Amino acid sequence: MCLKLAVGGGLLLGWAAAGLWLPWTAPWDDGNDRWKLVAAQSSVTYGRVIATGEHDAWAFGWDIVGIGAWLPMADGPHRPTAFHWDGDRWSKSDFPIERGNVGSVAASAPTNVWALAGDEGDTIVLRWDGRAWRIVRKLPVTAGSLAVTADDDVWVFGDHKAWHHDGATWSEQSVAFRACQVSVRSASDIWALDGDAPWVHHFDGEVWTRVDLTAALPKAPPPSDDFPPDPTGPRLTAITADPSGIWITGEIGASSFLLSQTGSGWRGEDTSAKAGRMVRDLPPVPDGRGGHWFIGSTDSNGYDSALAHRDPSGHWTTVPSGGELTSLSAVPGGPLLATGAIGRASGVFRKLP
């Protein structure tokens, strides 16, 4: 099953969003020689960053409201927050809601960014149109995934249900699976991970077809004193569909693996020795050259992050980050961005050359 939940050269030169972004910091407060802090905002440390263009990106998190905790899983009210990078500076852009958690985010262009926010079983569908965030739809259920190919082709997935927006109206349909992550290449090429079984489902523009991955899945490793048998078997955790193929990360016990389809069949690859334990729900990030970036780790729990890269030939390189990275995003030609904490710095970081 799936498990949920001044970019550019140099430092930022001015305050933005009422002083949220640091104009200058000492070397030990702004990352390290691998990652430069570009948006000092602790509210997005455990949130998400999504690059929507070569000079456009968003970071999502939450602010404490009253007495509460920083993590949205903990008790205490919190207000979802969004921060926008326009290629020059970061600024806060408030959602038109007061409470909730930011869930799935997706975009087809800088002026077509969508997000799900939920609270107490309801889901609010929001869209950024290039000027402001607005509420597009409210669903009286918990919805977990988004797929966006264009202004007039948006999918929202819940528990065995899907809602489609054609730019003017919404339609609801039942689907034979519970989608936990979705990735798209076009309106007729959508891939969704099954939240209840190690399957992936494909939409060809007309119908959904289930793809059984059993032949490519790893077998359960033998039990040891450190890791007892895993009764649940392999779990698929994240998916990316891009021009190079379909790429799916997963776990079995404490081991990570990668499934890929670049031709007619599926191939499985144990990645534990190459990249360490993967951050569970983060999709592979295309590098624009047929390779992919991953957030791996140097410890068995996956907390000490390492940036892992797989090139098109299957060669891996892994470099410790010096902290904990929680999300990763990029577009071809744009910077590689991450959220997390490195030393005393937390917020959004840019990978240095």
Secondary structure, DSSP 8 states (H G I E B T S, - for coil): -------SSS---S--TTTTS-S---GGGSB-SSEEEEEE-GGGTTSEEEEEETTEEEEEEEEE-SS--SSTTSSS-EEEEEEEE-SS-EEE---S-SS-EEEEEEEEETTEEEEEEEETTEEEEEEE-SS-EEEEEEESS-EEEEEEEETTEEEEEEEEEEEEE-SS-EEEEEEEEEEEEEEEEETTEEEEEESSSSEEEEE-SS-EEEEE-GGGS-------SSS---TT--EEEEEEEETTEEEEEEEETTEEEEEEESSSS-EEEE-HHHH-S--TT---EE-SSS-EEEEEESSTTS-SEEEEEE-TTS-EEEEE-SEEEEEEE--TTS--EEEEEETTEEEEEEE--
